[in-house]
Amino acid sequence: MSSLTVHAGGLDLQNPVLLAAGILGTTGASLRRAALAGAGGVVTKSLGSVPREGHHGPTVVAVECGLLNAMGLPNPSYRNFQEEIEIARKGGRPVIASIFGSSAREFSQIARGLKADAFELNLSCPHAEKYGSELGRYPEMVESVTGAVKAAADVPVWVKLTPNTADILELGLAAQRGGADAVVAINTLKAMAIDIETGYPILGNRFGGLSGRAIKPVAVRCVYDLAAGLDIPVIGVGGITSWEDTVEMILAGASAVQVGTALQRGYGIFEEITVGLARYLERKSLTLEELRGLAGRRS
Ligand SMILES: Cc1cc2nc3c(=O)[nH]c(=O)nc-3n(C[C@H](O)[C@H](O)[C@H](O)COP(=O)(O)O)c2cc1C
């Protein structure tokens, strides 16, 4: 079998297929289970400085080719999550803590108070007032939050970017200037659905974020642009449901990928993807490194 080990964003990964933030990452047990099922690393649900209940329901609705969600960042706060991270670590794979705040100071306070193998800064959630993309759409904010967390943390810092912007590379360059070890692209696309019988928006929050198959071409384009313009690694996420999608994302320039919505099919997806990827590399006589960014090198 071809080797799938990779050094990406300051972490040594046994394989490049990680669990995305917010999907099954709400307890240590579910994170550990994803690691034992073959994920190369696991990202927690985004953690803030105080407990939050999130938005009123419905918070998730299935739409054509994906999910629409407006969870509203429910979480128990980072102060109540350290034990869960220790449980998750028993899966033997890096545990990346996704964190959010409303200022550089709040982000760095959390990074100082929490121990994880890396931090992923949620500067991209499209449906939480004062958080996520409300900060992350401004390059100067991305740079200052990243710089503050880098100064506070002694582990790698990844910055998760929003696609809800005219130029995602501008945000990626800001993260790089701030000292990020990697960027993660993409979070969900701002979207909504309306019930035609009642005439009301379906989600409790009216609008939310679209994920799943529908957004894969958007994510591939974002990863391609970021990989071409940045010196730091890009972690690709958005609509990955198979090993073929993973190959496509790596061809676009991703050093690793994350899988979210497709976990609806069960934990077996990690093994399905890694086995398929290894066989593809063998068939093409390519290493993972040779595959990465190949589409950008074709004239
Ligand atoms: C129900 C749900 C909850 C999510 N929660 C978070 C979160 O807490 N933090 C975050 O950065 N992204 C969150 N996301 C976004 C995913 O991590 C991912 O970026 C996005 O869904 C695209 O990937 P996918 O198409 O594989 O799901 C969430 C997505 C879904 C569907």
The ligand as a MOL file (V3000), in Angstrom:
LIG
                    3D

  0  0  0     0  0            999 V3000
M  V30 BEGIN CTAB
M  V30 COUNTS 31 33 0 0 0
M  V30 BEGIN ATOM
M  V30 1 C -24.0950 20.5790 11.4910 0
M  V30 2 C -22.8000 21.2990 11.1990 0
M  V30 3 C -22.0960 21.9150 12.2440 0
M  V30 4 C -20.8940 22.5930 11.9750 0
M  V30 5 N -20.2160 23.1750 13.0130 0
M  V30 6 C -19.0320 23.8120 12.7730 0
M  V30 7 C -18.2790 24.3710 13.8430 0
M  V30 8 O -18.6310 24.2760 15.0300 0
M  V30 9 N -17.1210 25.0290 13.5270 0
M  V30 10 C -16.6500 25.1400 12.2480 0
M  V30 11 O -15.5940 25.7490 12.0280 0
M  V30 12 N -17.3360 24.5810 11.2130 0
M  V30 13 C -18.4910 23.9350 11.4500 0
M  V30 14 N -19.1880 23.3470 10.4100 0
M  V30 15 C -18.6200 23.4340 9.0450 0
M  V30 16 C -17.8320 22.1710 8.6740 0
M  V30 17 O -16.7300 21.9540 9.5160 0
M  V30 18 C -17.3310 22.2460 7.2000 0
M  V30 19 O -16.4680 23.3470 7.0500 0
M  V30 20 C -18.4810 22.3890 6.2010 0
M  V30 21 O -19.6080 21.6510 6.6130 0
M  V30 22 C -18.0840 21.9470 4.8070 0
M  V30 23 O -17.6760 20.6090 4.7890 0
M  V30 24 P -18.6690 19.3690 4.4230 0
M  V30 25 O -19.3450 19.7240 3.1510 0
M  V30 26 O -17.7680 18.1780 4.3540 0
M  V30 27 O -19.6380 19.2700 5.5650 0
M  V30 28 C -20.3910 22.6640 10.6490 0
M  V30 29 C -21.0910 22.0360 9.6000 0
M  V30 30 C -22.2840 21.3520 9.8620 0
M  V30 31 C -23.0090 20.6930 8.7120 0
M  V30 END ATOM
M  V30 BEGIN BOND
M  V30 1 1 1 2
M  V30 2 1 2 3
M  V30 3 2 2 30
M  V30 4 2 3 4
M  V30 5 1 4 5
M  V30 6 1 4 28
M  V30 7 2 5 6
M  V30 8 1 6 7
M  V30 9 1 6 13
M  V30 10 2 7 8
M  V30 11 1 7 9
M  V30 12 1 9 10
M  V30 13 2 10 11
M  V30 14 1 10 12
M  V30 15 2 12 13
M  V30 16 1 13 14
M  V30 17 1 14 15
M  V30 18 1 14 28
M  V30 19 1 15 16
M  V30 20 1 16 17
M  V30 21 1 16 18
M  V30 22 1 18 19
M  V30 23 1 18 20
M  V30 24 1 20 21
M  V30 25 1 20 22
M  V30 26 1 22 23
M  V30 27 1 23 24
M  V30 28 2 24 25
M  V30 29 1 24 26
M  V30 30 1 24 27
M  V30 31 2 28 29
M  V30 32 1 29 30
M  V30 33 1 30 31
M  V30 END BOND
M  V30 END CTAB
M  END
